Amino acid sequence: MVHWLFSGRAVYSAFLCEGRKGFSYQQKFGLVNVKLKWAKDKSLDAVVAAEKDLRAACFLGSIISSASHCFVPIYHLCRHRGQLGLPQDLKLSTFIRRYPNIFCESHVLDIGGTRVPCFGLTPEAADVHHEGLNILQQNQKDILDRLCKLLMLTRDRMLPLQTIDQLKWDMGLPYDYRDYLITRHPELFSLVRLPDDRVGLKLLSWDDDLAVSQLQKNAVLQKEEDLRSNSLAFPIRFTRGFGLKRKCMEWLKEWQSLPYTSPYTDASHLDPRTDVSEKRIVGVFHELLHLTIQKKTERKNVSNLRTPLSLPQKFTKVFERHPGIFYISMKLNTQTVVLREAYDQQQLLVKNPLVDVRERFASMMREGFLDRSRGLYNKTTSAGVKKDPSNVTCSNQLSGTGFSYEDESDCNLFSEYYSDELMPDPS
């Protein structure tokens, strides 16, 4: 059970200050030293935990389905390991074999005649995967708009491809979005060489129709006096039993009454040491999370956006200072930032069609994992691990192709992403 504060026509008008007065106060005196505690939210933790291994399995499915053969040798899959987010001590083949109703196993022979494992998708998993591809095709305009809006949030309308790669799962971009989207829309995007020699994606034109934040779209729910002063308030909700001290309550009411700066406008005039600037930072991440299909992303995915988004040092501290807007889940050995307003308990209030496909895939994974643990899948010497031999849709058609075998541990490639700060657990 949660409660809503300060959104719509919430009853706090007696505590509101005029927008201009609040602006002057905060610009003069800087950030108010208020710290709100972190409280565990079991419902949102369950949302995060439900996606265990899902991204890695979906990425592997995309790699396998895009290959010219229906089975891919393990050493080819290992080359993509850095994108999967798996623990370093977990062999990729071990992970794949956990889900025998998703992946079927065969083998190829290398030049020396050694049997090399190779993996494909089961017919059921392939059907779900192709349904996801159809949804991507049907919703291409929405995907393009959200990618454009992401680039419009940045100072130069440009981001390194590496940064977009980190966000592509959460934004619901196609696995091969560079070929699927970028090269097909030269009127929108251009690949550029960055000063650090990385490749960046640049948006070629600004679209005023897209430069409207989700909070501004929902402005009809705001009070008329707040609209006139541009003091838009964020929807806020807390975990059941969350205690808010009177001092924090008063600060939060004053903070909500401060002017709202759209994340799509230039904010260079704001003093970064003020609550007005902090409200703009909150607005940036509020909008960024709305661009994701499940209104959440790992904290490390945004920690290197300081320069592109023109943010001050330690900007991710807003997640701890505003636990009524953002929730930080510690599940899956990482920190995941969730937009609270997007959920009612564990239910996403507005679902992208791709979310339903992912949920079905995750359900299949849980079923296969449990069945395997109960011994319902048997190993055979001919086609690897499978429940029914008819599930293997392709034979060992890769045998004799001249692949040279490489030990899987030698292919343990990880991409390194750099953060602008170390991020301690909130307390």
N, C-alpha and C positions, 0 to 999 in steps of 0.2 A: 504494500500500500504506500503510495507516495502522495505528496501534495504539491500543488502548483503555487508559485509566488510570483508576483510582479509581472505577469503577462496579461495581455488583453486589458480588461477593466478590473484588475485586481484591486483590492481595497487598501491602497496605501497612499492615496492622493494627499492626505493630510501631512505626509512626511516629505513630499516632493519639493524640491527647490526649483526655482526657475533655471532653465538651461544655461542662460548666459552667466548667471551668478555662480552656478556650479563650475562652469568652464573656467571662470576667472579664479575661483578659489583653488581649483586643482592645479592650474597652470602656475600659480604662485607658490603653493606649498608642497607640490609634488605628491608622490605616492603615499597613500595612507597605509600605515603599518598594521595590516590586519591579516591574520592567518587563520584560515578555516581548516578544520580537521578533515582527514580522509576517512571515509566510512565504507566498509565493504558492502557491495550490492550483489547479492547472490543471483538475482535475475540477469543482470548484465554480465556477470562472470560466466553464467551458463551460456549466454549468447556467444561469447568469445570462445569458450571451451568446446562448443559444438563444432567449431571449424578445425579441430585438431587434424592435421595431415591433409586437409581438404585442398589447400592451395597446391601443395606438392603433387598430389594425385592428379588434379586437373591440369597442371602444367605438363606433367608426364603424358597425360592423355592427348594434349595438343601436339606435343612433339611426335608421339607415335602416329597419330592420325595424319600428320602432315608429311610423313616420310613416304618415299616411293614404294616401300614394301610395307606389309602389314605387321611385320615384326622388326624390332630394332635391337641390335646387339647392346649389351650392357655398357660396353665401353663408349658407345656413342651417346647413350643417355647420361653417362657420368660427366660428359663435357658441359652439360647444362646444370650441374648440381648446384652451382652458386646461386641460381635463381629459386631453388626449392626451399631454402630455409631449414634444412634438416640438421640434426645434431652432427657434429663432426665425427663422432665415434660410431655413427650408425652407417653400415654399409647400404648402398642404394639397393642392391638386390634383396637384402633382408627387408627393407621397407616395402618394396614392391610385393614381395611374397606374403605380406600381412593381409593383402586384400585380393584373394584369389577369385572373387566374383567381379573384380574390376580388371585385373591383369591376368592374361594367360601366358604361360611360359613354354618356349621351345628352345632350340639351340641351333647354332651354326658351327661349322668346322673351320678353324683357322688354317693357315698354310701348312702348319705342322700336324694337322689332324686333331688338334685339341678341341674338345667340345666347349663352346662359348655360349653362356645363357643369352637368350634374347626374348623380348617381351612384346606382347600385343594387347589389344583391348578385347574383352569378351564382347559378344554381340549385344548384351544388355547395356554395358557401359558405352559401347560405340553409339547406340541409339540415343542415350541421354546426351552424349557429347555433341552429336549432330543436331539435336534439338536446341542445344545452346548456341551452336553456330547459326541456326536459322533465326533465333531471337536477335543475335547480334546484327544480322543482315536487315531484319525488320526494323530495328531501332537505331540504324546508323546515324540518323540526324541527331538524335538525343546524345549519342556518344560523341559526335563531332562538336556539338554545342558545349558539352561539359569539358571536353579537352580544350576548346577555345577559351572558355571561362577560366580554366586553370592557368593558362598562359596570360590571360588578361589580368590576373591577380598580381603578376610579377611586374617589376619596375620596367624591364625592357621587353616585355611580352616574349620572354624566352626562358627556357629551362634546359639543362643538360639532359640528354636522353637517359642517362643513368638515373637521374632523379625521377623521371617519368616511369622508368622501369620499376622503381620501388613502389610506385603508386598504382600501377596498371591493374593489379588484382583488385584493389579496393575500389577503383573507378570503373571496373567492369570493362576495361579495354580488351580487345582481342589479344591473344598471346603474341601474334605477329602483327601488332598494330602498325609497325613501321611500313610494312608492305600493304597491309589491309586498308590503312587510312592515309598515311602521310603521302606516299607516292601517288595515290589516286586523287589527291586534292592539292595540286601545285598552286592553285589560286589562294589557298589558305595558309599553307605551311612551307617552310624552307629549312633545310638542314644547313647549319653553319658551323664553322670551326671556332671553338672558344679559345681564349688566351691560354688556358691550361692544356690545350691540345685535345680536349674532349670534343665530342660532337653534340651540338645543341639543336633544339627544335624552336624555331622562331615563328610567331604568328605574324602574317603579313598585313593584316588589316584589322582595324578595331570595329566592333559591332556594338553600337549604342543600345540596341535592343537586348543584348546579352549582359550589358553592364548594370544589371539590377540584381541586388543580393536577395537571398531568400527572405531575410528579415524585412526588406523593403516590400517584397511581394505580399508578405503577410501583414503589411501595415494597416490593413482594414480592421484588424483586431486591436489596434492600438487606440489610445485615447486621443481625441481630437486636439486637445491642448499640447500633447506630446508630439503630434505630427507637425503642428505649427512651429514648435521650437526644435524639431528634428531630434527629440530626445527619445528615440525608439528604445524600448526595453526588450531584453532577451527573455524568452520563456525559461523559467527556472523551476526545477523540481529536485527534491532531496530523497534519499533513502528513508524508509520508515524508521522513526526513532531518532533521526538526525536532530541534534540540539543546536540551535543557533543563538548565541549570546546576544543580548540587547545591543551591545556596541557593534557587533558584526551586522546585525539587522539594520541598524541606522546607517552604517556605512554602505551597505548593499543598496538600500533605497536611494541614497544620495548618488551612488555610482550609476544606478539605472537611469537616473534623471539627467545624466550628463549627455552632451550632444553625441549623436551617432555619426561616425565617419564611414562612408561606404568603402569597402575594401577595394573597389574599382576606381577610387579617386586618389589623387596625389595627397599624401599625408606628411610631406616633408616639413610643413610648418609646425607640426606638433612637437612639443617637448617630450622626449622619450621617458622622462622621469615623472610623468604625471599620470593620473588616473584616466584622463581623457585619451592619452595615447594607449594606455592599457585597454580601454574599451575598444579602440580601433583594432588592436591585436586580437582581442577576443572575437571581434567581428570577422577578421580574416579567417580564423580557424573555424568559426561557426559556418562560414560560407564554404571553406575547403571541405569540411566534413559533409556538407550537403551535396557536394559534387561526387561523393562516393556513393555506391549503390546500397551499402549497409550502414552508412553514417558512422563509420569507425575506421581507424587505421592505426598501425603501430607507431608509437611515439618516435622511434628512430627514423621513420619515413619522413617526418617533417622537421627533424632537428637540424638538417642541413639546408633549410630554406631561408635562413636569416638574411643573406645578401640579396637573393632574388626578390624577396618580399619586402625588403627595406625594413627589417625588424631590428630592435636593439638586442644587446647581449642578454642571454638567459631568458629569451622570450617565452620558452615553454613553461616557465613558472606560472603562467596564467592558468594552466591546467589545474595546479594545486590551489591557486587563489580563488578559483571559481568552480567548486565541486558541484554546484547546483546546475551548471551548464554542461560541464564535461565530467565524465567518470573515467578514472584510470584503473583498468583491470590488470591484475598481476598474473593472470592465467597464461599457460603455455610458455612459461619462462621468458616472458617479455612484458613490456608495458604497452597496453592498447588503449588509445583514447576513444571513448564512445560519446556521441552526442546524446545526452539524456532525453531531450524532447522528442527524439525520433522513435522512442520505444514506450510501450505500455507493458510493463513486466518484461517478458521475453519476446513480445510480438513487435515486429517492425510495423509502424503505422502506415507507411507508404512503401509498397514493395515494387522494386524493379522486377520485370519478368525473369531476368537472369537469376535472381535470388531463389526463385522457386526451383529452378533447374539445379542450382547448387545444393539446395536442401535435399532434393531427391538423391543426388549423387552422394552426399554425406550419409544419408540413410542407408544406401547400398553398401557403403564402406563399413558402417557399423555392423550391418548384418553379416557381411563376409568375414569380418574380423572375428565376430562371435562364433560363427559356424566353424571357422578354422580352429579356434581354440577348443571347440567341442569335438574336434577330430572328424568333422564331416567332409573334409577335403583330404584326398589321399595322393601321395606322390607316386608317379609312374616314371618309368625309365625312358619312355618314348617322347612324351610331350610336357614333362614337368608337372607342376601342381595344377590340378583341375578337378572340378566336381563331376563333370560329365565330358567324356572325350569329344562329343559333338560340339562342345563350346569352342574348341579351337578352330578358328575359321580359316587358318592358313597352315600349310605344311612347312617343312623346313626348306623353303624355297631359297633361302639365302646361303645354303651350304655350297661350298666350292666357289664363292665369289671372290676369294683372295683376301678377305679381311685378316689383318694380323692382330692377334690377341694382346691386350694390355691388361695388366692386373688392375682391378677396380680401385684399389687404394691409391694407385698412381694417378687416378683421374679425379681425385677429391679436390675439385677446384671451387674456391669460394670467392665471391665478389666482396670487396671491402668497401663499406660506405662510411664516410667520415662525418662526425657530428661536431657541432660548434661548441658542445659542452658535454660534460659527464652528467648523467641524469640519476640522482639518488632516488630511492623509493620515497614516495610521499608519506608523511607521518602526521 
